[in-house]
Amino acid sequence: METVKQFIVLEVKNLKETLYFYEGILGITPSSERPQLDITGVWYDTDSTRISFVMNRSLGGREKSVTDSVDVLTFSISNIGNVKKRLVFYKIAYTENKSEKSIVVQDPDGYKLQVIEKDE
């Protein structure tokens, strides 16, 4: 893992949904270097960026938005084909980029993700 140079903290409405989406559907592993803080959340490392998803107890209804703070998050994964199959299975819409092996999808909180297949 590269040295973390950038930290992004994003609020989520339902941490369980967030965990399932990022780990179960996208196959991303949480950071092993999560700081021991008294905060309910999960940390993911992508290149030199650490993204922290933390609970926001005041965001209860679906009508409220947490997406104003970030434009696009980028994650590199090893097999984009498997991710696309899981997205189709769970009926999650995505857009495929033709110029490179990547897709754009929204997570359960509406954050836009670019998922790129990394070269092995």
C-alpha positions in Angstrom: 0.0 0.0 0.0 1.2 3.5 -0.9 1.6 6.1 1.8 -1.7 7.8 2.4 -1.6 11.3 1.2 -5.2 12.3 1.0 -8.1 11.6 3.4 -11.8 11.7 2.5 -14.5 11.4 5.1 -18.0 10.7 3.8 -21.2 10.3 5.8 -23.6 7.4 5.1 -27.1 6.7 6.2 -26.8 2.9 6.7 -23.3 1.5 7.3 -24.5 -2.1 6.8 -25.6 -1.3 3.2 -22.3 0.5 2.6 -20.3 -2.4 3.8 -22.3 -4.9 1.7 -22.0 -2.7 -1.4 -18.2 -2.1 -1.2 -17.2 -5.5 0.1 -19.8 -7.9 -1.1 -20.6 -6.4 -4.5 -17.4 -4.5 -5.5 -15.1 -6.9 -3.6 -13.1 -4.1 -1.9 -11.3 -4.9 1.3 -11.3 -2.5 4.3 -8.1 -0.9 5.3 -6.0 -2.9 7.8 -4.7 0.4 9.1 -8.0 1.7 10.5 -7.2 4.1 13.3 -8.7 3.2 16.7 -11.3 6.0 17.0 -14.6 6.0 18.8 -16.4 6.5 15.4 -18.8 4.0 13.8 -17.4 3.6 10.3 -15.2 1.8 7.8 -12.0 2.8 6.1 -10.9 1.8 2.5 -7.6 2.6 0.9 -7.4 3.3 -2.8 -3.9 4.1 -4.1 -2.7 7.0 -1.9 -6.2 8.0 -0.7 -8.0 6.7 2.4 -11.8 7.0 2.2 -13.7 6.8 5.5 -17.4 6.1 5.5 -18.9 7.2 8.8 -22.4 7.0 10.2 -24.5 10.1 10.3 -27.3 9.5 12.7 -29.2 12.6 11.6 -29.7 11.3 8.0 -32.6 9.0 8.5 -34.8 9.5 5.5 -34.0 8.7 1.9 -35.1 12.2 0.9 -32.0 13.7 2.5 -28.7 13.7 0.6 -25.1 13.2 1.6 -23.7 13.6 -1.9 -22.8 17.3 -1.9 -19.3 16.7 -0.6 -17.6 14.7 -3.4 -17.8 14.4 -7.2 -16.4 11.0 -8.1 -14.5 8.3 -6.1 -12.1 6.0 -8.0 -11.4 2.4 -7.1 -9.1 0.0 -8.9 -10.1 -3.7 -8.8 -8.7 -6.8 -10.3 -11.7 -8.2 -12.2 -14.3 -5.8 -13.5 -16.2 -8.6 -15.2 -17.1 -10.2 -11.9 -18.3 -6.9 -10.5 -20.5 -6.3 -13.5 -22.1 -9.7 -13.1 -22.9 -8.9 -9.4 -24.3 -5.5 -10.3 -26.6 -7.1 -12.9 -27.6 -9.8 -10.4 -28.6 -7.2 -7.8 -30.2 -4.9 -10.5 -27.8 -2.0 -9.8 -27.5 0.3 -12.8 -24.0 1.2 -14.1 -22.5 3.0 -17.1 -19.7 1.4 -19.0 -16.8 3.6 -20.3 -15.7 2.5 -23.7 -12.3 4.2 -23.6 -10.9 2.0 -20.8 -11.9 -1.0 -18.7 -14.1 1.0 -16.3 -17.6 1.6 -15.2 -19.4 4.3 -13.3 -21.9 3.3 -10.6 -23.6 4.9 -7.6 -23.4 3.5 -4.1 -26.4 3.2 -1.8 -25.8 6.8 -0.6 -25.6 8.2 -4.1 -21.9 8.7 -4.2 -20.6 8.3 -7.8 -17.8 5.7 -8.2 -15.5 5.1 -11.1 -14.4 1.4 -10.9 -11.3 0.7 -13.0 -9.8 -2.7 -13.7 -6.2 -2.6 -12.7 -3.4 -4.2 -14.7 -2.0 -7.2 -12.9 
